[in-house]
Amino acid sequence: MEIKLFKKPKSVTIIEGFPGVGLIGTISTEFLLDHLKCEMIGKIWLDDIPPMIAIHEGKVVEPLGIFYNKKYNIVVIHGIAAISGHEWKIANAIVQVAKDLQAKEIISLEGVGSNMPSEDSRIFYYCSTDTAKKKFEKIGSKLLEEGIIMGVTGAMMIRSEKIPTTAIFAETQSNLPDSKAAAKVIEALDAYLGLKVNYKPLLEQAEKFEEKLKTLMDKSEDALKSKDQKSLSYVG
């Protein structure tokens, strides 16, 4: 594992998001990068993750990128790579970046699975300081009192040691990308940090995604029916 930092702003707030349930962390941090003026200040290298990149607006999106917003003194660590099996290494990398930048706080954005049908995702939080807890109580979020946290967020919450750590969780019922739940996370994060980020575009994206997903499912169902009919015709 290798960490490269081209710039080292100090006393930052780190926000991290990686692929997980509903892709909440990845969607939320990508949304922040699109809606805040951020510059890339570093990257995390892991030789044994899949050699995959994304292209967005004609530019390469780093699998594990580190970005900085000067206005709010925020560092966003954004992951799009498949990281299964490397959670501890990435958690260690986040903590190392936090130490190098003398971070005031690490905030994780994550999804938690739910079996209870609901129109709106509930938001929960975890925090290691009373100051953060009081802020969340004011904005009406619920403390996560019982639960199992896996992935990078779970590993990071153990590894972060003396660095103040906060996590914002959105309920999601699907492993498919859940932009609606991600919008709830952005809304809570905005209330917590005062970023003045409008989360409504995420809801618009969610509607478009659902339409696309419905069309895809309909086409898949039609294809399966057609395949079954051909199979029956062949057998008969």
C-alpha positions in Angstrom: 0.0 0.0 0.0 1.2 3.5 -0.8 -0.2 6.9 0.1 0.7 9.9 -2.1 -0.2 13.4 -0.9 0.6 16.3 -3.2 -0.6 18.9 -0.7 -0.9 18.7 3.1 -3.6 21.1 4.4 -3.8 21.0 8.2 -6.6 20.7 10.8 -9.0 19.3 8.2 -12.2 17.4 8.5 -12.0 14.1 6.6 -15.1 12.6 4.9 -14.7 9.1 3.6 -17.0 6.9 1.5 -16.4 3.5 -0.1 -18.6 0.9 -1.8 -20.9 -0.8 0.6 -24.6 -1.5 1.1 -26.5 0.6 -1.4 -23.2 2.2 -2.5 -24.2 5.0 -0.1 -20.6 6.0 0.7 -19.5 6.2 -2.9 -22.6 8.0 -4.2 -22.5 10.5 -1.3 -18.8 11.4 -1.7 -19.0 11.6 -5.4 -21.9 14.0 -5.0 -19.8 16.1 -2.7 -17.0 16.2 -5.3 -19.4 17.3 -8.0 -21.1 20.0 -5.9 -18.1 21.4 -3.9 -15.1 23.0 -5.5 -12.5 20.2 -4.8 -9.0 19.6 -6.1 -7.2 16.3 -6.1 -4.4 16.3 -3.5 -3.5 12.7 -3.3 -4.3 9.0 -3.9 -4.0 5.6 -2.3 -2.4 2.8 -4.2 -3.1 -0.9 -3.6 -1.5 -3.1 -6.2 -3.9 -6.0 -5.5 -7.2 -4.3 -6.1 -8.8 -4.7 -9.6 -7.2 -2.6 -12.3 -10.3 -0.5 -12.9 -10.9 3.2 -13.5 -13.9 5.3 -14.3 -14.1 8.2 -16.8 -16.3 11.2 -15.8 -16.7 14.3 -18.0 -13.6 13.2 -20.0 -11.4 12.8 -17.0 -10.0 9.7 -15.2 -11.6 9.1 -11.7 -9.0 7.6 -9.4 -10.1 4.3 -7.8 -9.0 5.7 -4.4 -8.7 9.4 -4.6 -8.1 12.1 -2.0 -9.6 15.5 -2.6 -9.6 18.9 -0.9 -12.1 21.7 -0.5 -10.4 24.9 0.7 -13.6 26.8 1.6 -14.7 24.4 4.3 -11.2 22.9 4.9 -12.6 19.4 4.1 -10.7 16.4 2.7 -12.9 13.8 0.8 -11.5 10.3 0.4 -13.6 8.7 -2.4 -13.5 5.1 -3.4 -15.0 3.4 -6.5 -12.8 0.3 -6.6 -13.8 -3.2 -5.4 -12.1 -3.3 -2.0 -13.3 -6.6 -0.5 -10.5 -8.1 1.5 -8.6 -4.9 1.9 -10.7 -3.1 4.4 -8.1 -3.1 7.2 -5.4 -1.7 4.8 -7.7 1.1 3.6 -8.7 1.9 7.2 -5.0 2.2 8.1 -4.5 4.5 5.1 -7.3 6.8 6.2 -5.9 7.0 9.7 -2.4 7.7 8.3 -3.8 10.5 6.1 -5.7 11.9 9.2 -2.4 11.9 11.1 -0.5 13.5 8.3 -3.1 16.3 7.9 -3.7 16.7 11.7 -7.4 16.0 11.1 -9.9 17.3 13.6 -12.4 14.6 12.8 -13.1 11.6 10.4 -16.6 11.3 9.1 -17.8 8.0 7.5 -20.8 7.9 5.2 -22.3 4.5 5.0 -25.5 2.4 4.4 -27.1 -0.1 6.7 -29.4 -2.9 5.6 -33.0 -2.8 6.6 -35.8 -5.4 6.2 -38.5 -2.9 7.1 -40.3 -1.3 4.1 -40.2 2.4 4.3 -40.7 5.3 1.9 -38.0 7.3 3.6 -34.6 6.0 4.8 -34.0 6.6 8.5 -30.7 8.3 9.4 -28.6 7.1 12.3 -25.3 8.3 13.6 -22.4 7.2 15.7 -19.8 9.5 17.3 -16.9 9.2 19.7 -17.3 12.7 21.2 -20.0 14.4 23.2 -19.7 17.6 21.1 -20.7 15.7 17.9 -23.5 13.9 19.7 -25.0 17.2 20.9 -25.0 18.5 17.2 -26.8 15.4 16.0 -29.4 15.6 18.8 -30.1 19.2 17.6 -30.7 18.1 14.0 -32.9 15.2 15.1 -30.8 12.2 13.9 -31.0 9.0 15.9 -28.1 7.4 17.7 -27.2 3.9 16.4 -27.5 2.0 19.7 -27.4 -1.5 18.3 -25.9 -2.8 15.0 -23.1 -4.5 13.2 -20.8 -2.2 11.1 -18.7 -3.9 8.5 -16.3 -2.8 5.7 -14.0 0.1 5.7 -16.2 2.1 8.2 -16.1 -0.8 10.7 -12.4 -1.2 10.4 -11.7 2.5 10.6 -13.8 3.0 13.7 -11.4 0.5 15.4 -8.2 1.9 13.9 -9.0 5.6 14.4 -7.9 5.5 18.1 -7.7 9.0 19.5 -9.0 10.8 16.3 -12.6 12.0 16.8 -14.7 9.7 14.7 -18.3 10.1 13.4 -20.4 8.0 11.1 -23.7 8.8 9.4 -25.7 5.8 8.3 -28.7 5.6 6.0 -31.1 2.7 5.9 -31.3 1.0 2.6 -33.2 -2.2 1.5 -31.2 -3.0 -1.6 -27.7 -3.7 -2.8 -28.5 -1.6 -5.8 -27.3 2.0 -5.9 -29.7 3.9 -3.6 -29.5 7.6 -4.4 -32.5 8.4 -2.3 -30.8 7.1 0.9 -27.6 8.8 -0.2 -29.5 12.1 -0.4 -30.6 11.6 3.2 -27.0 11.2 4.2 -26.0 14.4 2.4 -28.9 16.2 4.1 -27.7 15.1 7.5 -24.1 15.8 6.7 -25.1 19.3 5.5 -27.0 20.0 8.8 -24.0 18.7 10.8 -21.3 20.7 9.0 -23.2 23.6 7.4 -21.9 23.0 3.9 -24.9 24.5 2.2 -25.1 21.6 -0.3 -28.4 21.1 -2.0 -29.2 17.4 -1.8 -32.2 17.6 -4.2 -30.2 16.9 -7.4 -29.5 13.4 -5.9 -33.2 12.8 -5.6 -33.6 13.8 -9.3 -30.8 11.3 -10.1 -32.7 8.7 -8.1 -35.8 9.1 -10.1 -33.9 8.8 -13.4 -32.1 5.7 -12.1 -35.3 4.1 -11.0 -36.8 4.7 -14.5 -33.7 3.2 -16.1 -33.7 0.3 -13.7 -37.4 -0.4 -14.4 -36.8 -0.3 -18.2 -33.8 -2.7 -17.7 -35.8 -5.1 -15.6 -38.7 -5.1 -18.1 -36.3 -5.8 -21.0 -34.7 -8.6 -19.0 -38.1 -10.1 -18.2 -39.0 -9.9 -21.9 -35.7 -11.5 -22.9 -36.2 -14.4 -20.4 -39.8 -15.0 -21.8 -38.4 -15.0 -25.3 -35.7 -17.4 -24.3 -38.2 -19.7 -22.6 -40.5 -19.6 -25.7 -37.6 -20.5 -28.0 -36.6 -23.4 -25.7 -40.1 -24.8 -25.6 -40.4 -24.5 -29.3 -37.1 -26.3 -29.8 -38.0 -29.1 -27.3 -41.5 -29.5 -28.8 
